[in-house]
Amino acid sequence: MIKVNIDENMIARAKDRAKAIPPSKNTFMPFDRHVAGFAGEEMIRKSFDGFVETRGNQVYNYDFLFNNKKIEVKTKLVTSEPRPHYECSTYTYFNQQTEYLVFNRVFNSDKSSKYSWPHGWILGWITYDRFHEIKNFIPKGQLQPNGFKTRTSTWNIFIRDLNPIETLMEELLAES
């Protein structure tokens, strides 16, 4: 796990990118949650060189390319530090065409002030195939172990199921 400081420039870029999201029937999260998602991608850009941001229709399937490998970043806005038994989620309506998932958490230190996000954590990575082998289904409206009720159905795994983020570059540089 890597702790990453989030600066004002990262938040500004995340806001600009969130404003560019076209409306969709699946968009139910408030704007600040979209900004948090892009802040998670900014954390990746700050921590790893050579990641190429996707453009056009590719953005619906994966966020970055590196060494011809597709990487999707999933980020939660949270109020606590990560623990191994906490969950990482993707919405079940996503049918993305990616090879790797990287999970992040953005720390919301002051709930009364939007975008007061001093840091976040890049938790780890997992191959898309492995994610589908071990995922758990959480239906819409069910209370999750963390006490939150899902707004839409999700696939969940635990942070402890992720590969250490420190090994991501080695994996991405390996020959396919």
Phi, psi and omega per residue, in radians:
M1 nan 2.399 3.137
I2 -2.087 2.237 3.025
K3 -1.545 2.268 -3.066
V4 -2.175 2.205 3.044
N5 -1.255 2.421 3.136
I6 -1.907 2.117 -3.119
D7 -1.803 3.033 -3.087
E8 -1.085 -0.613 3.116
N9 -1.129 -0.675 3.109
M10 -1.125 -0.736 3.118
I11 -1.128 -0.748 3.140
A12 -1.064 -0.798 3.112
R13 -1.108 -0.698 3.133
A14 -1.112 -0.714 3.102
K15 -1.102 -0.788 3.134
D16 -1.049 -0.739 -3.133
R17 -1.200 -0.654 3.134
A18 -1.153 -0.610 3.121
K19 -1.138 -0.432 -3.086
A20 -1.496 -0.069 -3.139
I21 -1.222 2.164 3.086
P22 -1.252 2.557 3.103
P23 -1.050 2.581 -3.141
S24 -2.556 2.755 3.119
K25 -1.112 -0.385 -3.128
N26 -1.572 -0.076 -3.101
T27 -1.419 1.868 3.101
F28 -2.201 -0.154 -3.113
M29 -1.430 2.557 3.074
P30 -1.189 2.836 -3.065
F31 -0.923 -0.715 -3.081
D32 -1.107 -0.487 3.091
R33 -1.247 -0.604 3.051
H34 -1.165 -0.725 3.106
V35 -1.065 -0.743 3.117
A36 -1.042 -0.711 3.104
G37 -1.045 -0.769 3.109
F38 -1.258 -0.533 3.039
A39 -1.083 -0.649 3.063
G40 -1.069 -0.702 3.083
E41 -1.173 -0.636 3.073
E42 -1.101 -0.632 3.079
M43 -1.067 -0.701 3.109
I44 -1.134 -0.813 -3.138
R45 -1.054 -0.630 3.138
K46 -1.247 -0.532 -3.003
S47 -1.649 -0.397 -3.056
F48 -2.299 2.319 3.085
D49 -1.526 2.606 2.989
G50 1.564 0.017 3.092
F51 -1.367 2.239 -3.109
V52 -1.808 2.112 -3.140
E53 -1.188 2.398 3.139
T54 -1.325 2.777 -3.136
R55 -2.343 2.903 3.069
G56 1.038 -2.526 -3.098
N57 -1.189 -0.288 3.109
Q58 -1.037 -0.509 -3.055
V59 -1.056 -0.376 3.140
Y60 -1.413 -0.248 -3.091
N61 -1.898 -0.555 3.130
Y62 -2.875 2.781 -3.037
D63 -1.679 -0.592 -3.061
F64 -2.401 2.711 2.926
L65 -2.030 2.446 3.012
F66 -2.594 2.149 -3.135
N67 0.942 0.715 -3.112
N68 1.092 0.340 3.115
K69 -1.928 2.419 -3.044
K70 -1.636 2.269 -3.067
I71 -2.207 2.222 3.057
E72 -1.912 2.342 -3.123
V73 -1.898 2.259 3.107
K74 -2.053 2.239 -3.039
T75 -2.282 2.396 3.024
K76 -1.972 2.478 2.999
L77 -1.576 2.140 -2.966
V78 -2.354 2.912 3.115
T79 -2.061 0.193 -3.136
S80 -2.454 2.788 3.087
E81 -1.261 2.596 -3.118
P82 -1.180 2.559 3.067
R83 -2.285 2.637 -3.083
P84 -0.971 -0.523 -3.099
H85 -1.567 0.016 3.055
Y86 -1.322 2.760 -3.027
E87 -1.788 2.674 2.990
C88 -1.989 2.455 -3.007
S89 -2.333 2.672 2.869
T90 -2.338 2.604 3.109
Y91 -1.323 2.478 -3.074
T92 -1.201 -0.357 -3.137
Y93 -1.319 -0.191 3.060
F94 -1.323 2.308 3.009
N95 -2.217 1.136 -3.002
Q96 -1.362 2.692 3.141
Q97 -1.938 1.386 -3.097
T98 -2.264 2.933 3.107
E99 -1.903 -0.465 -3.086
Y100 -2.353 2.526 2.992
L101 -2.021 2.336 3.028
V102 -2.067 2.288 -3.101
F103 -1.918 2.383 -3.113
N104 -2.262 2.846 2.962
R105 -2.342 2.346 3.056
V106 -1.885 2.199 -3.057
F107 -1.455 2.064 3.106
N108 -1.663 1.545 -2.994
S109 -1.284 -0.410 -3.090
D110 -2.404 1.632 -3.071
K111 -1.027 -0.409 -3.114
S112 -1.382 -0.217 -3.103
S113 -2.161 1.912 3.114
K114 -1.090 2.500 3.060
Y115 1.203 0.405 3.017
S116 -1.625 1.249 -3.023
W117 -2.024 1.637 -3.057
P118 -1.257 -0.492 -3.099
H119 -2.851 3.027 3.063
G120 -2.624 -3.119 3.140
W121 -2.272 2.323 2.923
I122 -1.585 1.924 -2.947
L123 -1.354 -0.764 -3.074
G124 2.840 -3.041 -3.081
W125 -2.373 2.833 3.087
I126 -2.679 2.573 3.055
T127 -1.233 2.648 3.139
Y128 -1.063 -0.708 3.134
D129 -1.115 -0.767 3.132
R130 -1.142 -0.685 3.083
F131 -0.950 -0.803 -3.108
H132 -1.226 -0.418 3.079
E133 -1.245 -0.594 -2.982
I134 -1.981 -0.060 -3.047
K135 -1.104 2.684 3.062
N136 -2.043 2.418 3.137
F137 -1.511 2.266 3.052
I138 -2.113 1.888 -3.084
P139 -1.250 2.686 3.098
K140 -0.905 2.334 3.091
G141 1.544 -0.145 -3.137
Q142 -1.410 2.501 3.055
L143 -1.359 2.191 3.136
Q144 -1.494 2.869 3.104
P145 -0.985 -0.439 -3.142
N146 -1.436 0.006 3.096
G147 1.620 -0.079 3.131
F148 -1.627 2.517 3.069
K149 -1.615 2.285 -3.101
T150 -1.232 2.414 3.088
R151 -1.536 -0.345 3.064
T152 -2.632 2.796 -3.114
S153 -1.130 2.470 -3.112
T154 -2.315 2.814 2.914
W155 -1.863 2.250 -3.087
N156 -2.164 2.587 2.913
I157 -2.365 2.991 3.125
F158 -1.674 2.667 3.067
I159 -0.952 -0.661 -3.117
R160 -1.106 -0.286 3.125
D161 -1.437 -0.176 -3.092
L162 -1.423 2.661 2.979
N163 -1.345 2.603 3.113
P164 -1.034 2.324 -3.111
I165 -1.052 -0.478 -3.141
E166 -1.090 -0.291 -3.140
T167 -1.715 0.014 -3.069
L168 -1.078 -0.837 -3.081
M169 -1.097 -0.690 3.088
E170 -1.025 -0.766 3.126
E171 -1.111 -0.788 -3.094
L172 -1.226 -0.457 3.119
L173 -1.491 -0.239 3.135
A174 -1.154 2.572 3.104
E175 -1.182 2.455 3.138
S176 -1.363 nan nan
